[in-house]
Amino acid sequence: MVKYKVWIENEKCISDAVCAHLCPDVFEMNEEYKATIVPQYRVNDNPTEGIVPEELKDCVEQAAAACPVQIIHVEPVEE
């Protein structure tokens, strides 16, 4: 089964929150109003890196495409 690695260049986040609005199953805003991955999908408890199932692929890709500073990255991974 293909899963997707999602990572955020958090230090470049401009707090637009479009990712959290388009894909709230994967993205949320932290206390500093920077984008993070929801705890369910985090890798090693890292708030800026996650692995999501194939059914969330479209959601994360839409969020990545809509990000005004293009800091969300998505790539397939084999597990």
N, C-alpha and C positions, 0 to 999 in steps of 0.2 A: 504494500500500500504506500502510495506517495503522500508525504507530508510536506509542509512548507516551513522553511525557516524565515522568520520575520525579524528584522532588527531596525532599531531607530537610532539615528545620530542625535541623541537627546540634547546634547549641548548646543545644537543648531536649531532646536525647536523654537518657533516664534509664538507658540500658544494659540494657534488658530483654532484648534480642537476639531477640525473637519474630520480627522480620522476617527475620533471618538463618536462623532455624530453619525458617520457613515457605517462604522463597524464597531459598535459598542461591545460585541461579543469578544473582541480581541484587544481593543484600545481603550484606555482611560487616561484621565489627566491627574497628575499627582498634586501634592500640596503646593508645589511651586508652579503649577499649571503648565507642566511639561508633559508631553505624551509618553505613556508607558504601556507595556503589555500587561493585560490582566493577570493576576497571580496564577490562574488555572493553566495558562500556556507558557509561563516563564521557564527558561532553561537555567538551572542552578540558582534559582531565586534572583536572577538578573532581571530588573524591570525593563531593560531595553532590548532583550533578546528572547524570542519564543519560538516554539514549534507548534504549528496549527494543523488540524486535519484538513483533508482535501475539500470537505464541504464548506470551509471558510475561505477557500482560495479566492473566489470572486470578490468577496467582501474586503479582504486585505489588499487585493490588487486595486480595487476602486479607491480605497483610502490612500494607498501609495500614489496613485495617479493624481488624486485631488489635492495632495499636500502641496501648499504653495512654495515650499522650499525644498521639496523632493528629498526628504531625509528618511523616508521609510523604504526599506528594501525587502524584496521577497524572492526566494529561490527554492526550487524543489530539493528535497533531500530524501534519500532512501533510509528507512529505518528497519 
